[in-house]
Amino acid sequence: MAFDKAEIPEDGELSAREKVLERRRRILAAIRNAAIDEFASKGLVGASTQAIAQRAGLTKPQLHYYISSKEELYEDILVYILEEWKEMFISASNGDDPEQIIRAYIHKKLEYGQKNPKASRLFTTEIANGAPFLGRHWAQYQASTQEAVKLIQSWVDQGLIRPVDPLLFQMHIWAVTQHYADFEVQVRNFMQLSDDQELDMARVEEEVANLFLRACGLQ
């Protein structure tokens, strides 16, 4: 099962076929969100398709019309997260200004983590466990990562930024931006924030962006 991100027109503009596709898209989105909640709270072993179905507002037989197993669903969720992160860099890298691209990418990564903390933590848990399900998907994402490496190296070659290791530079951005989702409890503790107080993401984003811009000589 793959999650469909295709844009669908508003209901009033839908043909019969489009209505079927739109209904399927909504059900898959409900399954995806329910699965992220279930896997993030109970892990793959503790999660059940019955609980995922209930979270999604479906019966168990209805859920199994769309998935064959919770393992398949778990793997699809992880791939979906990777796809979202890949698309973030692609959308952020439009343009020729390295500072603008770095700032946009950091903004998107931090924003995703705050809006989707369970997805971020689920991904981190999979990696911490040795990536048993993601292992077979590395090749295609290594290719997209290398595209980003080439872009950063081109900035170095043109003298637009100070020489950096383009792969490590990228990985360090991942590590720092995900920290604020994966370790939010720690962040809140040291910032002395109560549960009902919002994290000052403007402050975080500016500091993170300046950290990496200074590293490549743009600050």
N, C-alpha and C positions, 0 to 999 in steps of 0.2 A: 504494500500500500504506500503510495506517495501522496504527500499533501499538496493540493492544488492551490496556487496563489493567483490564478488568473482573475483578472478584473471582470465582474459581471455587471451588466446594466441594472438600473433600478427595476423593481418589480413591475411597474407599469409599462416598461419597455421590453419585457421578456417574452420571447416566443415560448411555445410549449417545451421545446428541447432545452432552452436556456433555463426555464423554471426547474426542470429536473436537475440540471447541472448546478444551479444555485442552491437547491435543497441539499444536494450531495456535498457541496462546498461547506455549507453551514453545519451539517452533521459532522464532517471531518474536522472542522475547527473545534466543535464541541468535544469531540473525542480527543483531539490533540491537547486541548487545555485541561481536560479531566485527567488524561494520562500523565501530564507534567505534574499536576498536583499530587496524584497518587504515587508516582515513582519518586518524587522529591521527598514525600513524607514517609514512605515505607520502603523505598528501595525496590529493586527488581524482584528480589526473593519474596518480600513481604506483600507486594502489590498483588491484586487479584483483578481479573477481568470483570467479575461481578461488581466490585467497587468502582471500577472505571466506568462501567455502563451506568451505574446509579448516578455518579457525578455528572455524566454527560446527558442524563435524562433519557436513557435508552434501556431496553431490556437486554439481558445478556445475549439472547439469540440475535437481536438487532445489531449489537456490537460486532458479533462474529460474522455478520454479513460483510462487514468492512475489513475485518482483520482475521488472520488465521491463528494468532497466538499473542500473548503479552510480550514475548521476546521479539517478535517481528515489530510490534508497535513501539517497543522501547528503542529498537534500532532506528526505526523511521523517525522517531522524535529527535534522536541525536543528529541524524543526517539533516533534518529540517533546521536545527539550530546552526549547524555548520554552514548551511546554505544562506541563512539569514546574515551570518557574520561575513561571508564572502561577498554578498551583495552590498553590505555596508561599505566595504573598501572600494568596490567598483563605483558606487554612487558618490563616495567622498572624493575619489581621485579624478573627477571631471575638472579640467582646468590645468593651468601651467604653473601655479604658484605653490611651491612646497609648503610654505607656512599655512596657507589656506587649507590645503589638503590634510595636513597633519592635524590642524585644529578641528576640521570637520569630522575626521575619522575618530578622534578622541571623543568628541561630542556624541557621535552616534554610538560608540561602544559604551560610554558611561550611561547614556540615556537608555539603551537596551537593558543594561544590567539593573537599572532602577525600576524599569517597567516589567522586566521579566526575571526577577531574582531567582525564582525556583528553577527556571530553565538553565540559567547560568550555573547554579549549584549542581544541578543534575549532570551537566556536562563535566564539571570539575570532578565530581565523584566517579564518573566513568573513567576519566584519565587517571585518577588516583588509584583505581583498581586495575590499571594496566591496559585500559582500552580494549577489553575483549570483544566488544561489538563494533567499535569504530575502526579496529585494525584493518579490516578489508577495504575501508573507504579512504585510507590515507593518500593513495596515489593521486586521485583527482584533486584533492585539496592541497597537496604538495605543489601541484602544477599551478594552482591559482596563487599560492603563496610566493612561488618563484616569479610570477608576474609582478607582484608587489616589490620583490627584491630587485628586479630589473628597473622598475620605476625609481626606487630610492637610489640605486647605483647610478642611474642616469643623472640624477641631481648632483651626485658627487662628481661625476665625470665632467659635468658642465660648470663646476665650481659654484653651484647654487647653494650648496650646504657644505659644512665641514665633513671630512671623511668619517664615516661611521660604518660599522658592520651592518649591512642592510637587513640581514635575516634576524640578528639579535636585536636590532633596533625595533623591528616589528614585533618580535616576541615579548620584548620588554613593555611595549604599549599594551599588549594583551594582558600581561601579568598585572600591571598597575591598574588598568581600567576595571578588570574583573574583580580586583580586591574589594572594591566598594560594594559589590553585590555578594560575593562569596563570603566575605568577612564583615558583613554589615554590623553584626552584633559587637564585634571588637571595635569597629570604627565609632559606633554610637557610644560605647563605653568610654573611650578615651576623649571623645568630644563632649562627654557629659550631657548627652541628649536623652530625654525620656522617650518612651514609645510613641507618644503623640506629637513629638516635635519632628519637623521635616529636616532631612539632611540638607545642608546648604550646598547644593550641587554646582551652583555658579562659582563658589569659592573653590570647590574641588576641581572643577573643570579648568579653571584658570591656572591653578597651581600645577596640575598634571601637564597641561599644554606647555606652560613655561618651562617645565622640567625638560621636556623633550626638545623644545625649540632651542633651549640653551645648549643641549647636548650636540646639536648639529649646527650651532653657530648662528641661529636666527634670532637670538635674543641678546 
